[in-house]
Amino acid sequence: MSKIMSRIMACAALAAAWQGQIMAGSSPTLSVSMVPNVTVTGDAGTYTLQYASVLGVQTNWVTLTTNLTLTGTTTNWLDYSGVGQAQRFYRTVALTNSVSTNPNPGLLVWIPAGTFVMGSPATEAERNSDEAQHTVVISKGFYMAKHPVTQAEYHAVTGVNPSWFSGNPNNPVEQVSWNDATNYCALLTQQEQAAGRLPAGWAYRLPTESEWEYSCRAGTTMAFYFGNAIREEQANFNSHCEYNSTVGTITTNTAGVGYIGQTTPVGTYGANPWGLTDICGNVWEWCSDWYGTYPTGSVTDPVGFTSGSARVMRGGSWRNYGGGCRSAVRGSYTPDTRFSIVGFRPVLAPGQP
């Protein structure tokens, strides 16, 4: 295992100060130049590169990439998002509990460990009473599917396709219950283990609710990962009613222009900063938790209640208004419910959540 690359590297407060080399601690070291061009030197391996605008007790580190690969030589990373910013601090983090290579790079992306504020602020328009903000520590990284399970993927594992909108195999599977989704994860694990593609102890499962929101936000703190408003070109939702976090619902497209009214192929819209598509809209996504009130204070790797009557689902769907697709919105159905607005995406991690 490579040395953990978690040294905090600082750039100066003015644009001109991107020039030169700034170093802290032992290997690996980072130097930052005017592009800004982050130069990383260290042990061979795969790392997460993150930045923060300020440093403090609860620094909000934002991930630039989860797939920075070092081969024993110097690697450069051009941070185009940092152009024009007054200051940025950089760090690298080793993927300490990942497998050596992504077992399915076409499907999975690595989600690094970290801390975030779950829920929505009181000022966010149309927020619900069950979205109370609290700090959550995700202590271990995990892999997550880039997109909801498609009809083709579901059929390949189970031999059936229950979807109402069955015209395109690249559309997300829907009309799957929570029980169906967990069964799929178990079957996929068995198949991948038999094929020798999974390390011992690793399994596919549904994400916890906190893992889901953490992955959806991808280091952002706004109503959506792409900002505080949602427009028809950004996601598959009921765009008759777009949304802005300061004013709430905005009625548009009353003639139906732009409203699709069904699922769309995964990846039709852009990905969030961690490479996840369709995380807002298209289909609701089942989580492993029983639905219940959030805990108070700071919690680490919460798994929800041990019992209940409904399972959590997140993300909104093609039928929801814009405000119903916010990062903090929570939904729930009984575990045997099947609707054309509900699908799921698995995670791959060691053991149980």
N, C-alpha and C positions, 0 to 999 in steps of 0.2 A: 504494500500500500504506500502510495506517495505521502510525503509529509503534508500535513494539513496546511493549505495556503490561506491563511486568514489574517495576514498582516494588513493593517489599514494604511493605505497609501493616499496621500493628500496632494491635490493640486492647489495652486495659489488662487487668490481671490480675483485676480484680474486676468483678462484674456491673454495678455502678453506673457503672463506667468505660466502658461501651458508649456513654455519652452524650458529646457533643462531637465535634470533628473532629480527625482525626489524619492528617497528610499527610507525604509524603516525596518529594523529587525534583521534577521538572518534570511537566508534563501527560503523561498523565492523572493525576488524583488520586482518592483514595478517602476517604470519611468514614464512620465507623461510629457508629450510634446504638443505643438500648437494645433494639431488637426481637430480635436485632441486625439492623439495616437497613444494608446496604452500598450506598453511593452511588458510582456510577462516572461520571466525566466524562472524555471524551477524543475522539479522532478517530472518525469514522464507520467502522463495520466490525463484524466478528463476532469474539468473543473467548472465551477460556476463563477462568472464575473459579474460583480455587482457594483452599484454606485449609490452614494447618498449626497444630498445637497448640503446637509448640516450633520454634525456629529453631536450626540448627546446620550443620555441614559437609555433611551428607547429609540435609537437610530432606525429610520425607515430605509432599509437597504432595498434598492430596486434592481432586479435582475436584468442584465443586458443579454446574457446568453447562458444556457445550461450545458453547452457542448463545446467549451473551450478546450481543445486537445493540445497537450504539450508532448513533444517527442524527444525531449532532452535538449532542444535548441530554443532560441528566443522566438516568441510568437507575438505578433502585433495585432491589436484590435482597434479599429477605427470607430470611435464613438460619435457617429453623426448626430445622435440625439443631444449631444453635449455642446453643439455649436451655439455660440451666443450666450451660454450659461455663465454666470459670474464665478461659480466655483463648483467643483465636484470632488468627492473623495471616493477612492476605489479600493476594492478588496477582492481577493479570490478565495473560494471555499472548495475544499476537496469533496467529491461525492463519496463520503466515507462509507456509506452502506449501500452503494449501488453495485450491481454486478459489473464485471470488467467491461462488457460491451452490452449495448442495448439489445435485448433478446428479440425485439421486433421494431426496428427503427422506422418502418413504414407506418406503424400504428401508434407507437408510444413516444412520449417525451418525458424527460426527467424533471420532477418538481423538487426543488431543493428545500431543506429544512429552513425554518424561519419563524418569525413572530409577526402577528398582524392584529389589527382591531376588527373584530367581527361585528356585524350588525350595521345599522345606519344611524347617522347623527339626527338629533331632534329637529334640525332645520331642513332635512331632506323631505321634499314634498311627497305626500301620499304614503309616507312610511306607515308601517303597521306596528301595533303595540308589541308584537313578538320579536321585534328587531333590535332589542336593547343592546347597546354597544358593550363589548367586553374584550379583554386581551386574551388571545389564544397563542400558545406556543406549539408549533408543529416541530417536534424534536427530531424527526427522522424524515429523510427524503423518500420519495416513491416515484414510480412511473405511473403516468395517467394516459389513457387513450386520447389521441389528438382530437377525436370527434366522437359523437355518439355512435353506438354500434349501428352499422348499416344493415339493411335487409339482406344483402348478400352475405355479410359476415355472420349474421344470426342464422341464416339458412345453412351455411357451411358447417356450423357447430351443432345445430339442433335438428336439421332436416325439414324445418317448417318456416313459413313466413306469415305471421298473423296480421300483417299491416293492412290498414284500410286503404292507404295511398300506396298501392303496390306496383305502380307503373314504372318505377326507376329503382334498380337494386342499390343505387348509391344514396337513396334517401334513407334517413334514419328509420330503424325498425320502430314501430309503435304498436299500440294495443298489446303491450307486454306488462304484466303485473310485476310487483316487487318479487314475488315468488319465482316468476319466469326469469327475471333478471339475475337473481342469485343462483338459480339453476344453471343458467348460461355460464356464469363465472366458474362454477364447479366443473362443468363439462369441458370448458376451455382449458382449465388448469390440468385436468386429466389428459387431454389430448396433447398439450404442450409438454407435459412431463414425460409422456410416453415417447414423444419425438426427441427428447433430450435437449429441449430448448430452454428449460427452466433450471436454475440452481436449486439445490436442496432447501426446502423450507419456504420457498417463494410460491405465491398463489395469486390468482386473479380474484378480485372481490369488488363490491361496491365501495365508493369512497364514503368516509364519514362526512357529515354535514360540514364540519369545520375544514376538512381537507378540500371539499368541493369549493367552498367560498374562498379559501386561501388561494386555490388554483385559479379560480375565476378572476379574482382581483389582480393576481400576478404583480403584486407590489404597488398597485394603485389604491387610491382612497376615495375615488369619486363614485357617483351612482352607477356608472358602467366603467368597464376598463378603458373605454375609448373617450370618456368624458362625462359631463353631467347632463347630457341630453342624448336622445336616441332619435334617429331619422330613418326613413324607409330604406335607404341604401346601406345601412349599417348592420341590419339583422333581419331575420324573417319573423315578423310579428304583425299584429293587426295595426297597420299603419294608418288606418282611419284616425287613430288617436296616438300621435307621437307624444313626447314627454320632455320636459325640462325640469331639473331638480329644484329650481327656484320658484317655478310657477305651477308645476304639475302637468296635467293632461292638456295637450294642444290638439284640438280637433282639426284634422286635415283630410285631404283626399276623400271627401264625402261621396264622390262619384265612383269610388272604388279603385282609382288609379293608384297603382303601386301595391295594393293589397293582394297577396297571392292566394290566401285562403286554404293552404295546405302545406305539407312539408316540402322542403327543397333539398337537393343533393348536398351532402356534407361538404364543407369547404367553399361553398358559394360566396360566403362573406369572409372578411379578413380574420386573421388569427389574433389572439391577445398576445402580450409581450412574452409569454412562455410557450407560444406555439399551439394553443388550443383554439379550435374553431367551433362555431355553433354553441358557444357557452352561454350566449344570450339568445333566447328565442329558439325557433324550430321545434324542439320538443322539450318538455320538462324532463328532468333526469332524476331517477331514483337514487337516494342515499341509503346508507345502512341503518341510520338512526331511527328510533321511535321518536315521533314528534312530541315536544314538550317545551317548557319555558327554558330560556337560556340560564346558565349559571351566572353568578356575580363574581367580580374580581377577575384575577388572572388564572387561567386553567391551562393544563398541558395535555395535549392529545385527547380531548374529550370524545367520548363515543356515544353520548346521549343516554337516554333512560333505558333501563333494563327491560321494561315492558311498556305496553301502550295499546292503542286501538288503531293508530295510523302511522305509516312510515313517511319520512320526509322526502320531498322532491324539490328540486331547485332549477332555476334558470328561465322559467317562462316558456311560452310556446308560440307557434304560428298564429294562434287564436287570441293571445293576450294583448291588451293594450301595452304601450311602451312602458308605463310605470310598473307593469307586472313582470318585466324582464330585468329589473334592477338587480345588482349583485347581491343585495341583502334580502331580497324577497324570498319568503318561505312558503311552500305549499305542502299539502299532505293528503294522502288517500289511504284507504285500507289496503293491506298487502295483496289482496286478490283482485284489485281494481284494474281494468283494462280500458284505456281510452286512446283515441287517435292523436292525442296531444302529449302522450307520455312515452318516453324511451329511457335510455340509460347509457352511461359510459363507465367502463371498469377502470380500476387501478391495479397495478402489480406491485406487490410489496411482500416482505418476509412476514410470516405468521399472520395473526389476526390483529385488527386495529385496536 
